[in-house]
Amino acid sequence: MIDFACKRFEIEEIIRCGFGLSKADYNILVTLMRRGSGLTTKELAHELKLDLSTTQRSVKKLFEKDIISRSQFNLPSGYLYKYSIKDKDAIKDKIMVIIRGWVSGVETSVRNW
């Protein structure tokens, strides 16, 4: 919990807001962090009780934001993607850059007030 003046922020709110994540996106991120191994969208949807299409949109967003990685496994009838969390320290560094940007914006606003 982060206490700022008259408002308290949960870390989930900071991460979600910073990366522009929905609740489903965040839950997938946390699940991948907790599991540590690659999961398919079908496995994620089943574990989190989400629609497959919601899971696929969330995974696409997390992948495009370079928060998760994707490994392709070739099958006799096609291929299968498994998703894993990128390096947690790298994700922390990304959120810190976002937070520093917020702080800079607040400082500028206060100076110009």
Biopython code that builds the backbone (N, CA, C, O; Angstrom):
import numpy as np
from Bio.PDB.StructureBuilder import StructureBuilder

atoms = [
    (1, "MET", "N", (0.856, -1.176, 0.000)),
    (1, "MET", "CA", (0.000, 0.000, 0.000)),
    (1, "MET", "C", (0.895, 1.231, 0.000)),
    (1, "MET", "O", (1.853, 1.306, 0.770)),
    (2, "ILE", "N", (0.590, 2.181, -0.850)),
    (2, "ILE", "CA", (1.333, 3.430, -0.905)),
    (2, "ILE", "C", (0.401, 4.540, -0.449)),
    (2, "ILE", "O", (-0.714, 4.676, -0.952)),
    (3, "ASP", "N", (0.862, 5.319, 0.494)),
    (3, "ASP", "CA", (0.075, 6.395, 1.075)),
    (3, "ASP", "C", (0.542, 7.713, 0.481)),
    (3, "ASP", "O", (1.695, 8.100, 0.673)),
    (4, "PHE", "N", (-0.321, 8.402, -0.229)),
    (4, "PHE", "CA", (0.004, 9.695, -0.800)),
    (4, "PHE", "C", (-1.053, 10.693, -0.359)),
    (4, "PHE", "O", (-2.199, 10.655, -0.805)),
    (5, "ALA", "N", (-0.635, 11.589, 0.531)),
    (5, "ALA", "CA", (-1.530, 12.633, 1.047)),
    (5, "ALA", "C", (-2.836, 12.000, 1.543)),
    (5, "ALA", "O", (-2.842, 11.286, 2.546)),
    (6, "CYS", "N", (-3.929, 12.263, 0.843)),
    (6, "CYS", "CA", (-5.233, 11.789, 1.310)),
    (6, "CYS", "C", (-5.700, 10.548, 0.555)),
    (6, "CYS", "O", (-6.849, 10.136, 0.709)),
    (7, "LYS", "N", (-4.848, 9.956, -0.243)),
    (7, "LYS", "CA", (-5.237, 8.788, -1.035)),
    (7, "LYS", "C", (-4.224, 7.677, -0.841)),
    (7, "LYS", "O", (-3.018, 7.922, -0.820)),
    (8, "ARG", "N", (-4.714, 6.456, -0.700)),
    (8, "ARG", "CA", (-3.850, 5.277, -0.587)),
    (8, "ARG", "C", (-4.002, 4.445, -1.852)),
    (8, "ARG", "O", (-5.108, 4.286, -2.368)),
    (9, "PHE", "N", (-2.911, 3.925, -2.341)),
    (9, "PHE", "CA", (-2.904, 3.145, -3.570)),
    (9, "PHE", "C", (-2.398, 1.736, -3.300)),
    (9, "PHE", "O", (-1.345, 1.552, -2.691)),
    (10, "GLU", "N", (-3.143, 0.761, -3.749)),
    (10, "GLU", "CA", (-2.686, -0.619, -3.713)),
    (10, "GLU", "C", (-1.704, -0.794, -4.870)),
    (10, "GLU", "O", (-1.826, -0.131, -5.900)),
    (11, "ILE", "N", (-0.739, -1.683, -4.699)),
    (11, "ILE", "CA", (0.245, -1.919, -5.758)),
    (11, "ILE", "C", (-0.440, -2.395, -7.033)),
    (11, "ILE", "O", (0.008, -2.063, -8.131)),
    (12, "GLU", "N", (-1.522, -3.169, -6.906)),
    (12, "GLU", "CA", (-2.266, -3.616, -8.089)),
    (12, "GLU", "C", (-2.740, -2.429, -8.916)),
    (12, "GLU", "O", (-2.644, -2.449, -10.143)),
    (13, "GLU", "N", (-3.255, -1.388, -8.248)),
    (13, "GLU", "CA", (-3.730, -0.193, -8.954)),
    (13, "GLU", "C", (-2.598, 0.491, -9.706)),
    (13, "GLU", "O", (-2.779, 0.945, -10.836)),
    (14, "ILE", "N", (-1.439, 0.564, -9.081)),
    (14, "ILE", "CA", (-0.286, 1.226, -9.700)),
    (14, "ILE", "C", (0.173, 0.462, -10.935)),
    (14, "ILE", "O", (0.427, 1.056, -11.983)),
    (15, "ILE", "N", (0.277, -0.849, -10.808)),
    (15, "ILE", "CA", (0.702, -1.678, -11.937)),
    (15, "ILE", "C", (-0.328, -1.610, -13.057)),
    (15, "ILE", "O", (0.020, -1.403, -14.220)),
    (16, "ARG", "N", (-1.602, -1.786, -12.701)),
    (16, "ARG", "CA", (-2.662, -1.758, -13.721)),
    (16, "ARG", "C", (-2.710, -0.424, -14.431)),
    (16, "ARG", "O", (-2.772, -0.379, -15.660)),
    (17, "CYS", "N", (-2.683, 0.664, -13.680)),
    (17, "CYS", "CA", (-2.754, 1.996, -14.264)),
    (17, "CYS", "C", (-1.496, 2.283, -15.097)),
    (17, "CYS", "O", (-1.584, 2.796, -16.212)),
    (18, "GLY", "N", (-0.339, 1.947, -14.545)),
    (18, "GLY", "CA", (0.915, 2.222, -15.232)),
    (18, "GLY", "C", (1.025, 1.539, -16.581)),
    (18, "GLY", "O", (1.480, 2.143, -17.553)),
    (19, "PHE", "N", (0.615, 0.296, -16.646)),
    (19, "PHE", "CA", (0.699, -0.460, -17.899)),
    (19, "PHE", "C", (-0.600, -0.422, -18.703)),
    (19, "PHE", "O", (-0.649, -0.946, -19.816)),
    (20, "GLY", "N", (-1.646, 0.186, -18.159)),
    (20, "GLY", "CA", (-2.932, 0.233, -18.859)),
    (20, "GLY", "C", (-3.584, -1.136, -18.951)),
    (20, "GLY", "O", (-4.071, -1.526, -20.013)),
    (21, "LEU", "N", (-3.596, -1.868, -17.842)),
    (21, "LEU", "CA", (-4.108, -3.233, -17.829)),
    (21, "LEU", "C", (-5.509, -3.320, -17.244)),
    (21, "LEU", "O", (-5.860, -2.593, -16.315)),
    (22, "SER", "N", (-6.292, -4.215, -17.801)),
    (22, "SER", "CA", (-7.597, -4.531, -17.218)),
    (22, "SER", "C", (-7.368, -5.492, -16.056)),
    (22, "SER", "O", (-6.248, -5.942, -15.814)),
    (23, "LYS", "N", (-8.443, -5.792, -15.350)),
    (23, "LYS", "CA", (-8.343, -6.752, -14.248)),
    (23, "LYS", "C", (-7.920, -8.132, -14.768)),
    (23, "LYS", "O", (-7.104, -8.812, -14.146)),
    (24, "ALA", "N", (-8.483, -8.538, -15.912)),
    (24, "ALA", "CA", (-8.116, -9.835, -16.501)),
    (24, "ALA", "C", (-6.638, -9.843, -16.893)),
    (24, "ALA", "O", (-5.935, -10.821, -16.641)),
    (25, "ASP", "N", (-6.165, -8.755, -17.510)),
    (25, "ASP", "CA", (-4.748, -8.658, -17.888)),
    (25, "ASP", "C", (-3.865, -8.833, -16.654)),
    (25, "ASP", "O", (-2.903, -9.601, -16.666)),
    (26, "TYR", "N", (-4.207, -8.112, -15.598)),
    (26, "TYR", "CA", (-3.413, -8.163, -14.367)),
    (26, "TYR", "C", (-3.431, -9.569, -13.761)),
    (26, "TYR", "O", (-2.396, -10.066, -13.316)),
    (27, "ASN", "N", (-4.602, -10.206, -13.742)),
    (27, "ASN", "CA", (-4.702, -11.553, -13.173)),
    (27, "ASN", "C", (-3.868, -12.560, -13.967)),
    (27, "ASN", "O", (-3.282, -13.473, -13.385)),
    (28, "ILE", "N", (-3.812, -12.403, -15.272)),
    (28, "ILE", "CA", (-2.971, -13.269, -16.097)),
    (28, "ILE", "C", (-1.505, -13.011, -15.782)),
    (28, "ILE", "O", (-0.725, -13.955, -15.658)),
    (29, "LEU", "N", (-1.123, -11.757, -15.653)),
    (29, "LEU", "CA", (0.255, -11.402, -15.296)),
    (29, "LEU", "C", (0.652, -12.051, -13.970)),
    (29, "LEU", "O", (1.715, -12.664, -13.871)),
    (30, "VAL", "N", (-0.191, -11.918, -12.966)),
    (30, "VAL", "CA", (0.096, -12.474, -11.642)),
    (30, "VAL", "C", (0.151, -14.005, -11.698)),
    (30, "VAL", "O", (1.003, -14.617, -11.054)),
    (31, "THR", "N", (-0.739, -14.613, -12.454)),
    (31, "THR", "CA", (-0.737, -16.069, -12.584)),
    (31, "THR", "C", (0.556, -16.555, -13.228)),
    (31, "THR", "O", (1.151, -17.531, -12.770)),
    (32, "LEU", "N", (0.986, -15.886, -14.277)),
    (32, "LEU", "CA", (2.236, -16.272, -14.929)),
    (32, "LEU", "C", (3.432, -16.049, -14.001)),
    (32, "LEU", "O", (4.384, -16.829, -14.018)),
    (33, "MET", "N", (3.383, -14.996, -13.200)),
    (33, "MET", "CA", (4.461, -14.760, -12.239)),
    (33, "MET", "C", (4.498, -15.881, -11.198)),
    (33, "MET", "O", (5.566, -16.386, -10.853)),
    (34, "ARG", "N", (3.344, -16.253, -10.716)),
    (34, "ARG", "CA", (3.242, -17.274, -9.679)),
    (34, "ARG", "C", (3.643, -18.651, -10.208)),
    (34, "ARG", "O", (4.340, -19.401, -9.524)),
    (35, "ARG", "N", (3.210, -18.979, -11.406)),
    (35, "ARG", "CA", (3.451, -20.315, -11.962)),
    (35, "ARG", "C", (4.889, -20.492, -12.435)),
    (35, "ARG", "O", (5.470, -21.564, -12.269)),
    (36, "GLY", "N", (5.465, -19.448, -13.023)),
    (36, "GLY", "CA", (6.853, -19.521, -13.451)),
    (36, "GLY", "C", (7.097, -20.304, -14.723)),
    (36, "GLY", "O", (8.129, -20.102, -15.364)),
    (37, "SER", "N", (6.203, -21.179, -15.113)),
    (37, "SER", "CA", (6.396, -21.957, -16.334)),
    (37, "SER", "C", (5.382, -21.522, -17.383)),
    (37, "SER", "O", (4.384, -20.873, -17.069)),
    (38, "GLY", "N", (5.648, -21.883, -18.619)),
    (38, "GLY", "CA", (4.785, -21.481, -19.711)),
    (38, "GLY", "C", (3.402, -22.100, -19.655)),
    (38, "GLY", "O", (3.243, -23.277, -19.334)),
    (39, "LEU", "N", (2.416, -21.295, -19.970)),
    (39, "LEU", "CA", (1.026, -21.758, -20.022)),
    (39, "LEU", "C", (0.416, -21.329, -21.351)),
    (39, "LEU", "O", (0.778, -20.290, -21.903)),
    (40, "THR", "N", (-0.499, -22.124, -21.852)),
    (40, "THR", "CA", (-1.235, -21.768, -23.058)),
    (40, "THR", "C", (-2.396, -20.844, -22.674)),
    (40, "THR", "O", (-2.737, -20.714, -21.498)),
    (41, "THR", "N", (-2.989, -20.214, -23.671)),
    (41, "THR", "CA", (-4.161, -19.374, -23.389)),
    (41, "THR", "C", (-5.314, -20.228, -22.862)),
    (41, "THR", "O", (-6.083, -19.788, -22.008)),
    (42, "LYS", "N", (-5.423, -21.439, -23.375)),
    (42, "LYS", "CA", (-6.487, -22.338, -22.905)),
    (42, "LYS", "C", (-6.293, -22.677, -21.426)),
    (42, "LYS", "O", (-7.257, -22.685, -20.660)),
    (43, "GLU", "N", (-5.047, -22.959, -21.023)),
    (43, "GLU", "CA", (-4.753, -23.264, -19.621)),
    (43, "GLU", "C", (-5.014, -22.053, -18.731)),
    (43, "GLU", "O", (-5.571, -22.189, -17.642)),
    (44, "LEU", "N", (-4.613, -20.873, -19.193)),
    (44, "LEU", "CA", (-4.857, -19.651, -18.419)),
    (44, "LEU", "C", (-6.358, -19.398, -18.266)),
    (44, "LEU", "O", (-6.836, -19.090, -17.174)),
    (45, "ALA", "N", (-7.095, -19.533, -19.372)),
    (45, "ALA", "CA", (-8.548, -19.316, -19.330)),
    (45, "ALA", "C", (-9.203, -20.273, -18.342)),
    (45, "ALA", "O", (-10.066, -19.873, -17.562)),
    (46, "HIS", "N", (-8.795, -21.522, -18.378)),
    (46, "HIS", "CA", (-9.367, -22.529, -17.466)),
    (46, "HIS", "C", (-9.037, -22.187, -16.010)),
    (46, "HIS", "O", (-9.919, -22.187, -15.152)),
    (47, "GLU", "N", (-7.765, -21.896, -15.739)),
    (47, "GLU", "CA", (-7.349, -21.613, -14.363)),
    (47, "GLU", "C", (-8.022, -20.372, -13.786)),
    (47, "GLU", "O", (-8.396, -20.347, -12.614)),
    (48, "LEU", "N", (-8.173, -19.334, -14.624)),
    (48, "LEU", "CA", (-8.744, -18.067, -14.140)),
    (48, "LEU", "C", (-10.247, -17.954, -14.374)),
    (48, "LEU", "O", (-10.871, -16.956, -14.014)),
    (49, "LYS", "N", (-10.818, -18.993, -14.983)),
    (49, "LYS", "CA", (-12.257, -18.994, -15.279)),
    (49, "LYS", "C", (-12.649, -17.786, -16.136)),
    (49, "LYS", "O", (-13.605, -17.069, -15.841)),
    (50, "LEU", "N", (-11.874, -17.591, -17.206)),
    (50, "LEU", "CA", (-12.124, -16.512, -18.157)),
    (50, "LEU", "C", (-12.515, -17.107, -19.506)),
    (50, "LEU", "O", (-12.181, -18.253, -19.806)),
    (51, "ASP", "N", (-13.224, -16.323, -20.318)),
    (51, "ASP", "CA", (-13.483, -16.736, -21.693)),
    (51, "ASP", "C", (-12.152, -16.818, -22.424)),
    (51, "ASP", "O", (-11.230, -16.054, -22.137)),
    (52, "LEU", "N", (-12.057, -17.737, -23.359)),
    (52, "LEU", "CA", (-10.828, -17.894, -24.119)),
    (52, "LEU", "C", (-10.510, -16.617, -24.904)),
    (52, "LEU", "O", (-9.347, -16.222, -24.999)),
    (53, "SER", "N", (-11.536, -15.973, -25.465)),
    (53, "SER", "CA", (-11.293, -14.749, -26.247)),
    (53, "SER", "C", (-10.761, -13.622, -25.357)),
    (53, "SER", "O", (-9.897, -12.856, -25.785)),
    (54, "THR", "N", (-11.261, -13.514, -24.140)),
    (54, "THR", "CA", (-10.757, -12.513, -23.183)),
    (54, "THR", "C", (-9.296, -12.805, -22.860)),
    (54, "THR", "O", (-8.462, -11.900, -22.825)),
    (55, "THR", "N", (-9.002, -14.067, -22.627)),
    (55, "THR", "CA", (-7.626, -14.473, -22.318)),
    (55, "THR", "C", (-6.706, -14.163, -23.491)),
    (55, "THR", "O", (-5.606, -13.645, -23.296)),
    (56, "GLN", "N", (-7.141, -14.474, -24.695)),
    (56, "GLN", "CA", (-6.314, -14.217, -25.877)),
    (56, "GLN", "C", (-6.037, -12.722, -26.055)),
    (56, "GLN", "O", (-4.917, -12.341, -26.397)),
    (57, "ARG", "N", (-7.040, -11.875, -25.829)),
    (57, "ARG", "CA", (-6.838, -10.414, -25.929)),
    (57, "ARG", "C", (-5.849, -9.935, -24.868)),
    (57, "ARG", "O", (-4.970, -9.120, -25.150)),
    (58, "SER", "N", (-6.001, -10.447, -23.650)),
    (58, "SER", "CA", (-5.110, -10.046, -22.565)),
    (58, "SER", "C", (-3.670, -10.479, -22.829)),
    (58, "SER", "O", (-2.733, -9.708, -22.620)),
    (59, "VAL", "N", (-3.506, -11.699, -23.285)),
    (59, "VAL", "CA", (-2.165, -12.210, -23.572)),
    (59, "VAL", "C", (-1.532, -11.395, -24.701)),
    (59, "VAL", "O", (-0.345, -11.073, -24.651)),
    (60, "LYS", "N", (-2.317, -11.070, -25.701)),
    (60, "LYS", "CA", (-1.807, -10.249, -26.813)),
    (60, "LYS", "C", (-1.326, -8.899, -26.295)),
    (60, "LYS", "O", (-0.250, -8.433, -26.670)),
    (61, "LYS", "N", (-2.120, -8.275, -25.434)),
    (61, "LYS", "CA", (-1.749, -6.974, -24.878)),
    (61, "LYS", "C", (-0.464, -7.072, -24.054)),
    (61, "LYS", "O", (0.438, -6.251, -24.220)),
    (62, "LEU", "N", (-0.373, -8.058, -23.174)),
    (62, "LEU", "CA", (0.819, -8.244, -22.339)),
    (62, "LEU", "C", (2.050, -8.536, -23.191)),
    (62, "LEU", "O", (3.146, -8.068, -22.883)),
    (63, "PHE", "N", (1.872, -9.306, -24.254)),
    (63, "PHE", "CA", (2.970, -9.630, -25.161)),
    (63, "PHE", "C", (3.437, -8.374, -25.904)),
    (63, "PHE", "O", (4.638, -8.133, -26.026)),
    (64, "GLU", "N", (2.493, -7.583, -26.396)),
    (64, "GLU", "CA", (2.832, -6.352, -27.116)),
    (64, "GLU", "C", (3.506, -5.328, -26.213)),
    (64, "GLU", "O", (4.312, -4.525, -26.683)),
    (65, "LYS", "N", (3.188, -5.347, -24.929)),
    (65, "LYS", "CA", (3.819, -4.437, -23.970)),
    (65, "LYS", "C", (5.164, -4.987, -23.482)),
    (65, "LYS", "O", (5.819, -4.383, -22.633)),
    (66, "ASP", "N", (5.566, -6.135, -24.027)),
    (66, "ASP", "CA", (6.853, -6.770, -23.708)),
    (66, "ASP", "C", (6.957, -7.150, -22.229)),
    (66, "ASP", "O", (8.025, -7.059, -21.624)),
    (67, "ILE", "N", (5.828, -7.576, -21.662)),
    (67, "ILE", "CA", (5.772, -8.003, -20.264)),
    (67, "ILE", "C", (5.858, -9.524, -20.161)),
    (67, "ILE", "O", (6.369, -10.068, -19.183)),
    (68, "ILE", "N", (5.345, -10.199, -21.196)),
    (68, "ILE", "CA", (5.426, -11.658, -21.232)),
    (68, "ILE", "C", (6.117, -12.079, -22.528)),
    (68, "ILE", "O", (6.199, -11.310, -23.486)),
    (69, "SER", "N", (6.610, -13.315, -22.534)),
    (69, "SER", "CA", (7.236, -13.862, -23.738)),
    (69, "SER", "C", (6.416, -15.046, -24.230)),
    (69, "SER", "O", (5.592, -15.606, -23.506)),
    (70, "ARG", "N", (6.669, -15.409, -25.485)),
    (70, "ARG", "CA", (5.910, -16.486, -26.121)),
    (70, "ARG", "C", (6.891, -17.487, -26.726)),
    (70, "ARG", "O", (7.848, -17.109, -27.401)),
    (71, "SER", "N", (6.640, -18.752, -26.474)),
    (71, "SER", "CA", (7.430, -19.827, -27.071)),
    (71, "SER", "C", (6.520, -20.661, -27.954)),
    (71, "SER", "O", (5.408, -21.012, -27.559)),
    (72, "GLN", "N", (6.997, -20.974, -29.149)),
    (72, "GLN", "CA", (6.207, -21.777, -30.080)),
    (72, "GLN", "C", (6.670, -23.224, -30.034)),
    (72, "GLN", "O", (7.865, -23.517, -30.092)),
    (73, "PHE", "N", (5.698, -24.118, -29.929)),
    (73, "PHE", "CA", (5.970, -25.552, -29.950)),
    (73, "PHE", "C", (5.261, -26.139, -31.167)),
    (73, "PHE", "O", (4.042, -26.033, -31.299)),
    (74, "ASN", "N", (6.038, -26.757, -32.052)),
    (74, "ASN", "CA", (5.468, -27.348, -33.261)),
    (74, "ASN", "C", (4.825, -28.693, -32.936)),
    (74, "ASN", "O", (5.399, -29.523, -32.230)),
    (75, "LEU", "N", (3.636, -28.884, -33.462)),
    (75, "LEU", "CA", (2.875, -30.117, -33.287)),
    (75, "LEU", "C", (2.661, -30.744, -34.662)),
    (75, "LEU", "O", (2.810, -30.061, -35.675)),
    (76, "PRO", "N", (2.321, -32.008, -34.716)),
    (76, "PRO", "CA", (2.069, -32.637, -36.024)),
    (76, "PRO", "C", (0.963, -31.924, -36.820)),
    (76, "PRO", "O", (0.985, -31.908, -38.050)),
    (77, "SER", "N", (0.011, -31.346, -36.107)),
    (77, "SER", "CA", (-1.117, -30.699, -36.788)),
    (77, "SER", "C", (-1.081, -29.178, -36.673)),
    (77, "SER", "O", (-2.120, -28.537, -36.829)),
    (78, "GLY", "N", (0.071, -28.584, -36.408)),
    (78, "GLY", "CA", (0.148, -27.125, -36.285)),
    (78, "GLY", "C", (1.193, -26.723, -35.263)),
    (78, "GLY", "O", (2.309, -27.242, -35.250)),
    (79, "TYR", "N", (0.811, -25.792, -34.409)),
    (79, "TYR", "CA", (1.733, -25.316, -33.385)),
    (79, "TYR", "C", (0.941, -24.875, -32.154)),
    (79, "TYR", "O", (-0.283, -24.743, -32.190)),
    (80, "LEU", "N", (1.669, -24.654, -31.081)),
    (80, "LEU", "CA", (1.080, -24.265, -29.807)),
    (80, "LEU", "C", (1.970, -23.197, -29.202)),
    (80, "LEU", "O", (3.192, -23.343, -29.183)),
    (81, "TYR", "N", (1.368, -22.123, -28.708)),
    (81, "TYR", "CA", (2.127, -21.085, -28.022)),
    (81, "TYR", "C", (1.980, -21.258, -26.518)),
    (81, "TYR", "O", (0.889, -21.524, -26.014)),
    (82, "LYS", "N", (3.084, -21.105, -25.814)),
    (82, "LYS", "CA", (3.064, -21.059, -24.347)),
    (82, "LYS", "C", (3.643, -19.717, -23.934)),
    (82, "LYS", "O", (4.619, -19.238, -24.511)),
    (83, "TYR", "N", (3.027, -19.126, -22.931)),
    (83, "TYR", "CA", (3.405, -17.795, -22.477)),
    (83, "TYR", "C", (4.032, -17.863, -21.091)),
    (83, "TYR", "O", (3.610, -18.636, -20.231)),
    (84, "SER", "N", (5.041, -17.038, -20.903)),
    (84, "SER", "CA", (5.745, -16.952, -19.624)),
    (84, "SER", "C", (5.987, -15.487, -19.306)),
    (84, "SER", "O", (5.976, -14.623, -20.182)),
    (85, "ILE", "N", (6.203, -15.241, -18.039)),
    (85, "ILE", "CA", (6.520, -13.888, -17.591)),
    (85, "ILE", "C", (7.943, -13.548, -18.018)),
    (85, "ILE", "O", (8.832, -14.399, -17.987)),
    (86, "LYS", "N", (8.149, -12.294, -18.417)),
    (86, "LYS", "CA", (9.519, -11.846, -18.667)),
    (86, "LYS", "C", (10.181, -11.661, -17.312)),
    (86, "LYS", "O", (9.539, -11.846, -16.278)),
    (87, "ASP", "N", (11.428, -11.306, -17.306)),
    (87, "ASP", "CA", (12.178, -11.094, -16.078)),
    (87, "ASP", "C", (11.453, -10.102, -15.168)),
    (87, "ASP", "O", (11.170, -8.972, -15.568)),
    (88, "LYS", "N", (11.153, -10.539, -13.933)),
    (88, "LYS", "CA", (10.386, -9.704, -13.000)),
    (88, "LYS", "C", (11.116, -8.395, -12.701)),
    (88, "LYS", "O", (10.473, -7.354, -12.566)),
    (89, "ASP", "N", (12.440, -8.428, -12.597)),
    (89, "ASP", "CA", (13.190, -7.197, -12.345)),
    (89, "ASP", "C", (13.062, -6.222, -13.510)),
    (89, "ASP", "O", (13.004, -5.011, -13.299)),
    (90, "ALA", "N", (13.018, -6.735, -14.732)),
    (90, "ALA", "CA", (12.835, -5.867, -15.900)),
    (90, "ALA", "C", (11.445, -5.215, -15.873)),
    (90, "ALA", "O", (11.290, -4.051, -16.243)),
    (91, "ILE", "N", (10.445, -5.974, -15.435)),
    (91, "ILE", "CA", (9.087, -5.417, -15.318)),
    (91, "ILE", "C", (9.068, -4.330, -14.245)),
    (91, "ILE", "O", (8.454, -3.279, -14.429)),
    (92, "LYS", "N", (9.740, -4.588, -13.132)),
    (92, "LYS", "CA", (9.829, -3.573, -12.069)),
    (92, "LYS", "C", (10.511, -2.313, -12.589)),
    (92, "LYS", "O", (10.082, -1.200, -12.282)),
    (93, "ASP", "N", (11.568, -2.486, -13.372)),
    (93, "ASP", "CA", (12.262, -1.326, -13.942)),
    (93, "ASP", "C", (11.332, -0.527, -14.848)),
    (93, "ASP", "O", (11.344, 0.703, -14.821)),
    (94, "LYS", "N", (10.527, -1.221, -15.650)),
    (94, "LYS", "CA", (9.585, -0.539, -16.543)),
    (94, "LYS", "C", (8.566, 0.274, -15.737)),
    (94, "LYS", "O", (8.266, 1.416, -16.083)),
    (95, "ILE", "N", (8.042, -0.315, -14.670)),
    (95, "ILE", "CA", (7.043, 0.417, -13.877)),
    (95, "ILE", "C", (7.686, 1.590, -13.163)),
    (95, "ILE", "O", (7.043, 2.623, -12.976)),
    (96, "MET", "N", (8.938, 1.453, -12.761)),
    (96, "MET", "CA", (9.635, 2.571, -12.110)),
    (96, "MET", "C", (9.824, 3.738, -13.082)),
    (96, "MET", "O", (9.724, 4.896, -12.678)),
    (97, "VAL", "N", (10.091, 3.451, -14.342)),
    (97, "VAL", "CA", (10.197, 4.511, -15.355)),
    (97, "VAL", "C", (8.862, 5.239, -15.474)),
    (97, "VAL", "O", (8.822, 6.467, -15.562)),
    (98, "ILE", "N", (7.776, 4.479, -15.476)),
    (98, "ILE", "CA", (6.436, 5.071, -15.556)),
    (98, "ILE", "C", (6.169, 5.938, -14.327)),
    (98, "ILE", "O", (5.666, 7.054, -14.455)),
    (99, "ILE", "N", (6.502, 5.436, -13.142)),
    (99, "ILE", "CA", (6.274, 6.183, -11.895)),
    (99, "ILE", "C", (7.090, 7.466, -11.890)),
    (99, "ILE", "O", (6.590, 8.517, -11.488)),
    (100, "ARG", "N", (8.349, 7.390, -12.336)),
    (100, "ARG", "CA", (9.181, 8.602, -12.395)),
    (100, "ARG", "C", (8.568, 9.635, -13.331)),
    (100, "ARG", "O", (8.643, 10.837, -13.074)),
    (101, "GLY", "N", (7.963, 9.164, -14.415)),
    (101, "GLY", "CA", (7.262, 10.073, -15.328)),
    (101, "GLY", "C", (6.083, 10.754, -14.646)),
    (101, "GLY", "O", (5.857, 11.950, -14.830)),
    (102, "TRP", "N", (5.326, 9.979, -13.849)),
    (102, "TRP", "CA", (4.206, 10.559, -13.096)),
    (102, "TRP", "C", (4.716, 11.616, -12.128)),
    (102, "TRP", "O", (4.170, 12.717, -12.047)),
    (103, "VAL", "N", (5.772, 11.269, -11.395)),
    (103, "VAL", "CA", (6.333, 12.192, -10.401)),
    (103, "VAL", "C", (6.784, 13.475, -11.089)),
    (103, "VAL", "O", (6.515, 14.572, -10.600)),
    (104, "SER", "N", (7.453, 13.342, -12.199)),
    (104, "SER", "CA", (7.906, 14.516, -12.938)),
    (104, "SER", "C", (6.725, 15.383, -13.370)),
    (104, "SER", "O", (6.782, 16.609, -13.280)),
    (105, "GLY", "N", (5.662, 14.744, -13.835)),
    (105, "GLY", "CA", (4.461, 15.484, -14.240)),
    (105, "GLY", "C", (3.813, 16.204, -13.070)),
    (105, "GLY", "O", (3.363, 17.341, -13.212)),
    (106, "VAL", "N", (3.760, 15.550, -11.911)),
    (106, "VAL", "CA", (3.188, 16.177, -10.714)),
    (106, "VAL", "C", (4.058, 17.363, -10.291)),
    (106, "VAL", "O", (3.540, 18.435, -9.978)),
    (107, "GLU", "N", (5.367, 17.171, -10.283)),
    (107, "GLU", "CA", (6.270, 18.262, -9.909)),
    (107, "GLU", "C", (6.097, 19.470, -10.826)),
    (107, "GLU", "O", (6.061, 20.608, -10.359)),
    (108, "THR", "N", (5.989, 19.223, -12.120)),
    (108, "THR", "CA", (5.781, 20.307, -13.083)),
    (108, "THR", "C", (4.457, 21.014, -12.817)),
    (108, "THR", "O", (4.382, 22.242, -12.835)),
    (109, "SER", "N", (3.419, 20.228, -12.570)),
    (109, "SER", "CA", (2.103, 20.820, -12.294)),
    (109, "SER", "C", (2.117, 21.664, -11.038)),
    (109, "SER", "O", (1.518, 22.740, -11.010)),
    (110, "VAL", "N", (2.794, 21.195, -9.994)),
    (110, "VAL", "CA", (2.868, 21.957, -8.741)),
    (110, "VAL", "C", (3.660, 23.244, -8.966)),
    (110, "VAL", "O", (3.253, 24.304, -8.491)),
    (111, "ARG", "N", (4.776, 23.170, -9.675)),
    (111, "ARG", "CA", (5.563, 24.374, -9.952)),
    (111, "ARG", "C", (4.770, 25.404, -10.746)),
    (111, "ARG", "O", (4.898, 26.606, -10.514)),
    (112, "ASN", "N", (3.950, 24.932, -11.684)),
    (112, "ASN", "CA", (3.167, 25.844, -12.549)),
    (112, "ASN", "C", (1.851, 26.284, -11.924)),
    (112, "ASN", "O", (1.126, 27.082, -12.519)),
    (113, "TRP", "N", (1.536, 25.795, -10.766)),
    (113, "TRP", "CA", (0.250, 26.091, -10.119)),
    (113, "TRP", "C", (0.164, 27.496, -9.624)),
    (113, "TRP", "O", (-0.857, 27.890, -9.059)),
]
sb = StructureBuilder()
sb.init_structure("model")
sb.init_model(0)
sb.init_chain("A")
sb.init_seg("    ")
for serial, (resi, resn, name, xyz) in enumerate(atoms, 1):
    if name == "N":
        sb.init_residue(resn, " ", resi, " ")
    sb.init_atom(name, np.array(xyz, "f"), 0.0, 1.0, " ", f" {name:<3s}", serial, name[0])
structure = sb.get_structure()
